[in-house]
């Protein structure tokens, strides 16, 4: 039986028009690089954002921790400005899906490569409430190892006393999200095409499903919980 679904935020449950990756691109290029948005998405999607910067800089054979830290500080400043002015909304059917999951006693967990301050500001801007719309928010700043390591999912399981990841689904818009779920041992790992990466990029991580809309999760859970094979 599926007991919990762990959702990525930006690009999966939150529609912010890739502003985080556009802002990463800007912060890096302000440091005299010429990185394309496609390169940012390929190397950085789904990762904790300082680690994303490190990964993107490696595309130019640059490994300088002080530089990465400086770019990260600038990124946080730019992102704060962007999120105060940017239109932020839920992805199509996110709240409806959360409600449907609550009706069948499936826990809703949000997890993200953002730090807690940024993640909570997004949740607040959309208007989601813990206990009503979702059950738990786990962020990159809550764990020592970030995606594709499974620590955020394992922390969520521990919080609710779930011992078997066979009862957990992970869904996200990047291959790193899928890898996170696989590393946690999640029963089903789902890529969604609403965010950072393409179908082909998601497929490279070998998810069990790739969907185009959050509401497509409902029949997957119904099938799993009924024991009917796909």
C-alpha positions in Angstrom: 0.0 0.0 0.0 1.2 3.5 -0.8 1.4 5.5 2.4 3.3 8.6 1.3 4.1 10.7 -1.7 7.2 12.9 -1.7 6.9 15.8 -4.1 9.6 18.1 -5.4 8.6 21.7 -5.3 9.8 24.0 -8.2 8.8 22.7 -11.5 6.7 19.8 -9.9 4.2 21.3 -7.5 5.3 25.0 -7.8 5.1 26.9 -11.1 7.8 29.6 -11.1 8.7 29.5 -14.8 12.2 28.2 -14.1 13.1 31.4 -12.3 15.4 29.6 -10.0 17.6 28.3 -12.9 17.4 31.5 -14.8 18.6 33.2 -11.6 21.4 30.6 -11.2 22.5 31.3 -14.7 22.5 35.1 -14.1 24.5 34.7 -10.8 27.1 32.5 -12.5 27.4 34.7 -15.6 27.8 37.8 -13.5 31.1 36.1 -12.4 32.3 36.4 -16.0 31.1 33.1 -17.4 29.0 32.3 -20.4 26.7 29.5 -19.3 23.5 28.8 -21.2 20.2 28.0 -19.6 20.3 24.5 -21.1 23.6 23.9 -19.4 22.2 25.0 -16.1 19.2 22.7 -16.4 21.3 19.8 -17.5 23.9 20.0 -14.8 22.0 21.7 -11.9 18.4 20.7 -12.0 17.1 19.2 -8.8 20.3 19.7 -6.8 20.9 21.7 -3.7 21.7 25.0 -5.1 25.3 25.4 -3.9 26.0 21.9 -5.3 24.3 22.9 -8.5 26.6 25.8 -8.8 29.6 23.5 -8.3 28.3 21.1 -10.9 27.7 23.9 -13.4 31.2 25.4 -12.9 32.7 22.0 -13.6 31.4 22.3 -17.1 34.1 24.9 -17.5 36.7 22.9 -15.6 36.4 25.3 -12.6 36.6 23.9 -9.1 37.0 26.9 -6.7 35.0 26.6 -3.5 35.4 30.3 -2.6 34.1 31.3 -6.1 31.1 28.9 -5.8 30.3 30.3 -2.3 30.4 33.9 -3.7 28.1 33.0 -6.6 25.7 31.2 -4.2 25.5 34.3 -1.9 24.7 36.4 -5.0 22.2 33.8 -6.2 20.3 33.9 -2.9 20.1 37.7 -3.1 18.9 37.7 -6.7 16.4 34.9 -6.0 14.9 36.8 -3.0 14.4 39.8 -5.3 12.9 37.6 -8.0 10.4 35.8 -5.7 9.2 39.1 -4.2 8.1 40.3 -7.7 7.6 37.1 -9.7 4.1 35.5 -10.1 4.4 32.2 -8.2 1.5 29.7 -8.4 0.9 26.0 -7.9 1.3 23.7 -10.8 -2.0 22.6 -12.4 -4.0 20.4 -10.1 -1.5 20.4 -7.2 -4.0 21.4 -4.5 -6.7 19.1 -5.9 -4.2 16.3 -5.9 -3.2 16.9 -2.3 -6.8 16.9 -1.3 -7.5 13.6 -3.2 -4.5 12.0 -1.4 -5.7 13.1 2.0 -9.1 11.5 1.3 -7.3 8.1 0.8 -5.0 8.6 3.8 -1.8 9.1 1.7 0.7 11.5 3.3 1.9 14.5 1.3 5.5 15.6 1.7 7.2 18.5 -0.1 11.0 18.3 -0.5 13.3 20.6 -2.2 16.9 21.6 -3.0 16.1 25.1 -1.6 17.0 26.1 1.9 14.2 26.3 4.4 13.8 30.0 4.3 13.3 30.0 0.5 11.0 27.0 0.6 8.8 28.4 3.3 8.5 31.7 1.5 7.2 29.8 -1.6 4.7 27.8 0.4 3.5 30.9 2.1 3.2 32.8 -1.2 1.1 30.0 -2.7 -1.1 29.8 0.4 -0.5 26.2 1.4 -0.9 25.3 5.0 0.8 22.4 6.9 -1.7 19.9 8.1 -4.3 21.1 5.6 -2.6 21.0 2.2 0.5 19.1 3.0 1.9 17.1 5.9 5.6 17.9 6.0 8.2 20.1 4.3 11.8 18.9 4.2 14.5 21.1 2.7 18.1 20.9 1.7 19.1 22.7 4.9 17.5 19.9 7.0 20.0 17.2 6.0 23.7 16.7 5.6 23.6 15.1 2.2 21.4 16.2 -0.6 20.1 14.8 -3.8 20.7 12.4 -5.3 21.4 11.1 -1.9 18.2 9.8 -0.2 18.5 11.7 3.1 15.5 14.0 2.7 13.2 11.1 1.9 14.6 9.0 4.7 14.1 11.9 7.1 10.4 12.1 5.9 10.0 8.4 6.5 11.5 8.6 10.0 9.2 11.5 10.9 6.1 9.4 10.2 7.5 6.1 11.4 7.5 4.6 7.9 10.1 1.8 7.8 9.6 0.4 4.3 10.2 2.6 1.3 8.1 0.2 -0.8 5.1 2.3 0.5 6.6 5.6 -0.8 6.4 7.3 -4.2 8.8 10.0 -5.2 7.9 12.5 -8.0 10.0 15.3 -9.5 10.9 17.2 -12.7 14.5 16.2 -12.9 16.6 13.0 -13.2 18.2 13.9 -9.8 14.7 13.7 -8.2 14.2 10.2 -9.7 17.7 9.1 -8.6 16.9 10.4 -5.1 13.9 8.2 -4.9 15.7 5.2 -6.3 18.5 5.6 -3.8 15.9 5.7 -1.0 14.4 2.5 -2.3 11.0 4.0 -3.2 8.6 1.7 -4.8 7.7 4.1 -7.6 9.8 7.0 -8.9 8.0 9.3 -11.3 9.3 12.0 -13.6 7.1 14.9 -14.6 7.5 17.1 -17.7 6.2 20.3 -16.2 9.6 21.7 -15.1 13.3 21.7 -15.7 14.0 18.7 -17.8 12.7 17.0 -20.9 11.2 13.6 -21.3 14.4 12.2 -22.7 16.4 13.7 -19.8 14.0 12.2 -17.3 14.0 8.8 -19.1 17.7 8.6 -18.7 17.2 8.0 -14.9 14.8 5.1 -15.7 11.7 6.2 -13.7 8.8 3.8 -13.4 6.5 6.4 -15.0 6.8 9.8 -16.7 3.6 12.0 -16.5 2.6 15.3 -17.9 0.2 16.5 -15.2 0.1 15.9 -11.4 -3.4 14.5 -11.5 -2.1 11.5 -13.5 -0.7 10.3 -10.2 -4.1 9.2 -9.0 -4.7 6.2 -11.3 -1.1 5.1 -10.5 -1.8 5.0 -6.8 -5.2 3.4 -7.3 -3.6 0.7 -9.4 -0.9 0.1 -6.9 -3.2 0.0 -3.9 -5.7 -2.3 -5.6 -2.9 -4.8 -6.6 -3.9 -4.6 -10.3 -0.8 -4.7 -12.5 0.0 -1.8 -14.8 
